Amino acid sequence: MRRIGGALVGGLLLTWSSSARAQAAPNQERSGAYYAGNVTLTLALAGAGLVAGAFEPSLPGTDPEWFPGDRSLQSRYSSLPAGVSDVLLLVTLATPVLTSFAQGVNFQLANRGIVYSESLALNFALNSLVKVVAARPRPYTYALEGPPVSGRDRYMSFYSGHSSISFGAAVTGSYLFAEAEPALGFRYAFWGGELFLAAMTANLRLRAGKHYYSDVIVGALVGTGLSVGTLLLHGADYLPEPGEYAAAGGGIVLGTLLAQLLPVRGDEPGPYALLQKLEFAPWAPRSGELGLLASGEF
């Protein structure tokens, strides 16, 4: 794993050299070496992520409870928000791609594609590596009922891949769209819509019992940080308007609220979730006998 991490860092340093950055103006066609080098790096990062993810932890690592509220999510599980978050992640990823094609098929599309795909590949590779090294048990592993105990990725909670990739896609995709879009209103809508989808995707992972608060927050921060770093290292020089920042923040707030308000059955937290569904009462089936009647959802 350390060799994989070293190879990733080395590849980044070689590709993002000063000469590569100097020719990274978004409206200029770049050299063949630039495109070939970055495509190769993107494929290498994606491959490294697949290799790292194949090393599924067989034993749980430590489960720190340093972040407030993490413990309250133990034993939570629901399949509905997990499935919805998968769909929202795909929408978040696909929207910048479709709109980029709508803005024109030319060398600028290739420039945007290089930055966008490289940002996602970097997020995927780093997340896959950290998940395997940390081996943190997911919240649902504490449940009295829920998914089978032999779930494939039950010890891959930290940090949330859905959060890091969705926020990385939202920030990179929104920036690249805004960089080429003259209409301010469309830029506001794109920033707000993409960050809305990312925030909802991340928070639904909490409702699903797949991640803790710390997993999701770290994932969102890492995804955003890698996105900004990739843009800067490729020579990004567009400065978003204050309204674009406000639209992005509003999208995060609305996405978080909607994810929390979404009615989800069976996502009761706590180690005694099963007992919370039962009601107990005295029971006397025969004269002189006394028992306890349990009723509710089994």
Backbone hydrogen bonds, N-H to C=O, Kabsch-Sander energy under -0.5 kcal/mol:
donor,donor_aa,acceptor,acceptor_aa,energy
5,G,1,M,-2.4
6,G,2,R,-2.4
7,A,3,R,-2.4
8,L,4,I,-2.2
9,V,5,G,-2.2
10,G,6,G,-2.5
11,G,7,A,-2.4
12,L,8,L,-2.2
13,L,9,V,-2.3
14,L,10,G,-2.1
15,T,11,G,-2.3
16,W,12,L,-2.9
17,S,14,L,-0.6
17,S,15,T,-0.9
21,R,17,S,-2.2
22,A,18,S,-1.8
23,Q,19,S,-0.8
23,Q,20,A,-0.6
24,A,21,R,-1.7
28,Q,25,A,-1.7
35,Y,31,S,-1.8
36,A,32,G,-2.7
37,G,33,A,-2.7
38,N,34,Y,-2.2
39,V,35,Y,-2.4
40,T,36,A,-2.1
41,L,37,G,-2.1
42,T,38,N,-2.5
43,L,39,V,-2.3
44,A,40,T,-2.3
45,L,41,L,-2.7
46,A,42,T,-2.4
47,G,43,L,-2.5
48,A,44,A,-2.5
49,G,45,L,-2.3
50,L,46,A,-1.9
51,V,47,G,-2.4
52,A,48,A,-2.8
53,G,49,G,-2.3
54,A,50,L,-1.0
54,A,51,V,-0.6
55,F,51,V,-0.5
55,F,52,A,-1.2
56,E,54,A,-1.8
61,G,135,A,-3.8
70,D,67,F,-1.8
73,L,69,G,-0.5
73,L,70,D,-1.6
74,Q,71,R,-1.4
75,S,139,P,-2.7
76,R,73,L,-1.9
77,Y,266,G,-0.5
78,S,208,A,-1.7
82,A,78,S,-0.8
83,G,79,S,-2.2
84,V,80,L,-2.3
85,S,81,P,-2.4
86,D,82,A,-1.4
87,V,83,G,-1.7
88,L,84,V,-2.6
89,L,85,S,-2.1
90,L,86,D,-1.8
91,V,87,V,-2.1
92,T,88,L,-2.7
93,L,89,L,-2.2
94,A,90,L,-2.5
95,T,91,V,-2.3
97,V,93,L,-0.7
98,L,94,A,-2.5
99,T,95,T,-2.4
100,S,96,P,-1.7
101,F,97,V,-1.8
102,A,98,L,-1.7
103,Q,99,T,-1.2
104,G,101,F,-1.3
106,N,104,G,-0.9
109,L,106,N,-0.6
110,A,106,N,-1.4
111,N,107,F,-2.3
112,R,108,Q,-2.6
113,G,109,L,-2.6
114,I,110,A,-2.2
115,V,111,N,-1.9
116,Y,112,R,-2.7
117,S,113,G,-2.5
118,E,114,I,-2.1
119,S,115,V,-2.2
120,L,116,Y,-2.0
121,A,117,S,-2.5
122,L,118,E,-2.3
123,N,119,S,-2.0
124,F,120,L,-2.6
125,A,121,A,-2.5
126,L,122,L,-2.3
127,N,123,N,-2.3
128,S,124,F,-2.3
129,L,125,A,-1.9
130,V,126,L,-2.4
131,K,127,N,-2.5
132,V,128,S,-1.5
133,V,129,L,-2.1
134,A,130,V,-3.1
135,A,131,K,-2.4
138,R,154,R,-2.5
140,Y,209,G,-1.7
141,T,138,R,-1.6
142,Y,139,P,-1.8
143,A,140,Y,-1.8
151,G,148,P,-1.4
154,R,151,G,-1.2
156,M,153,D,-1.3
157,S,136,R,-2.4
159,Y,157,S,-0.5
160,S,215,D,-1.3
164,S,160,S,-2.1
165,I,161,G,-2.6
166,S,162,H,-2.1
167,F,163,S,-2.4
168,G,164,S,-2.2
169,A,165,I,-2.7
170,A,166,S,-2.4
171,V,167,F,-2.6
172,T,168,G,-2.3
173,G,169,A,-2.5
174,S,170,A,-2.1
175,Y,171,V,-2.3
176,L,172,T,-2.5
177,F,173,G,-2.1
178,A,174,S,-2.8
179,E,175,Y,-2.3
180,A,176,L,-0.8
180,A,177,F,-0.8
181,E,177,F,-0.8
181,E,178,A,-0.5
184,L,182,P,-0.6
187,R,183,A,-1.6
188,Y,184,L,-2.5
189,A,185,G,-2.3
190,F,186,F,-2.3
191,W,187,R,-2.5
192,G,188,Y,-2.6
193,G,189,A,-2.7
194,E,190,F,-2.7
195,L,191,W,-2.2
196,F,192,G,-1.8
197,L,193,G,-2.2
198,A,194,E,-2.3
199,A,195,L,-2.5
200,M,196,F,-2.3
201,T,197,L,-2.5
202,A,198,A,-2.4
203,N,199,A,-2.4
204,L,200,M,-1.9
205,R,201,T,-0.8
205,R,202,A,-0.7
206,L,202,A,-0.6
206,L,203,N,-0.7
207,R,203,N,-1.6
208,A,204,L,-1.7
209,G,206,L,-1.1
210,K,205,R,-1.9
211,H,205,R,-1.3
216,V,212,Y,-2.0
217,I,213,Y,-2.7
218,V,214,S,-2.3
219,G,215,D,-2.0
220,A,216,V,-2.5
221,L,217,I,-2.4
222,V,218,V,-2.9
223,G,219,G,-2.8
224,T,220,A,-2.2
225,G,221,L,-2.8
226,L,222,V,-2.9
227,S,223,G,-1.7
228,V,224,T,-2.6
229,G,225,G,-2.6
230,T,226,L,-2.4
231,L,227,S,-2.3
232,L,228,V,-2.5
233,L,229,G,-2.5
234,H,230,T,-1.1
235,G,232,L,-1.8
236,A,231,L,-2.5
244,E,241,E,-0.9
245,Y,241,E,-1.5
246,A,242,P,-2.2
247,A,243,G,-2.4
248,A,244,E,-2.2
249,G,245,Y,-2.5
250,G,246,A,-2.7
251,G,247,A,-2.2
252,I,248,A,-1.9
253,V,249,G,-2.1
254,L,250,G,-2.6
255,G,251,G,-2.5
256,T,252,I,-2.2
257,L,253,V,-2.3
258,L,254,L,-2.6
259,A,255,G,-2.0
260,Q,256,T,-1.7
261,L,257,L,-1.8
262,L,258,L,-1.2
267,D,264,V,-0.7
270,G,74,Q,-1.8
273,A,270,G,-1.0
276,Q,272,Y,-1.4
277,K,274,L,-1.4
278,L,275,L,-1.3
279,E,295,S,-3.1
281,A,293,L,-2.0
283,W,291,G,-2.5
289,E,286,R,-2.2
291,G,283,W,-4.3
293,L,281,A,-3.7
294,A,292,L,-0.5
295,S,279,E,-2.7
295,S,293,L,-0.5
297,E,277,K,-1.3
298,F,296,G,-0.6
